[in-house]
Amino acid sequence: MKKQLSTLLPVLDRRLTGLLPLLFAALLAGCAIIAPYDETTDRRIAELSLQTETALAEGDAGELSPAEKSDFLHKAIGTVRAIRSRSELYAKNQKETDALKLLEEQYRDLASRPLRTSIASGVRLTLLNVQQIQISKKRSATFSDGLQKKNKD
Amino acid sequence: MPIDYHNLLETILDRSATAALGHASDLKTYIAARAKLIAESVILIERDRLNGDISEDDARFAYEQIKKSEKSALLALQATRQAAAQDAINAALNVAATVLGKAIGIAL
């Protein structure tokens, strides 16, 4: 175990700099420092990402009329607002809601531009960032479930 | 048998580090995906501009949007770090509860 520990600690130190203040802050705050994983939010973001990639592929192929583009953007903005409303119901979810605010802004910015993959790079990157937040929450939820199961056994 | 401090500390550190390392692995995947997407975007902006599908102003806009998304990248990194910290804490508390529970014979 000593060997494993000596291997793990430098890696942890390098990759997760600043972890210790957070650990202390969390201990003081009663351990929950991030909102719980929400499967519905995760699924809706994945769906929005799929719809966005589809619309962009149509735009790249010149198969998206101005009306279809406008329709897509309205639906995307509506979806982001709905996800954000749900996200705001959870405490300690500020990072996710802030990222969603930015995503809405970036969809709105696209209104006056040709809808192409190149132009929507920012939206695609922010979608990826929001998905990363879901991945980290899901890992935490799985980890907590594992601990609880282990304690029951 | 009394609790061995050094053994307990090592176990807590080991479990905490293992818990946090799962997130480090996710982070590596995320950073690679992000780098790939940025590189792909640069190629697409160049291609669309050279083909005349977008204007010079559109190309500038696309680049500004990539820069703008850095805000949400920072939020994603912070959220991942918090999740790693939370798992490390829970792992440590779990070890503490198990060891103490066994030592003094109570369920914690």
Interface residues (C-beta under 8 A of the other chain):
Chain A: M1 K2 Q4 L5 L8 L9 V11 L12 R15 L16 G18 L19 L22 L23 A26 L27 C31 A32 I33 I34 K95 E96 D98 A99 L102 L103 Q106 D109 R113 P114 R116 T117 S118 I119 A120 S121 G122 V123 R124 L125 T126 L128 N129 V130 Q132 I133 I135 S136 K137 R139 S140 F143 S144 L147 K150 N151
Chain B: E10 T11 L13 D14 A17 T18 A19 A20 L21 G22 H23 A24 D26 L27 Y30 A33 R34 L37 I38 S41 L44 I45 R47 D48 D53 I54 D58 A59 F61 A62 E64 Q65 I66 K67 K68 S69 K71 S72 A73 L75 A76 Q78 A79 T80 R81 Q82 A83 A84 A85 Q86 D87 A88 I89 N90 A91 L93 N94 A97 T98
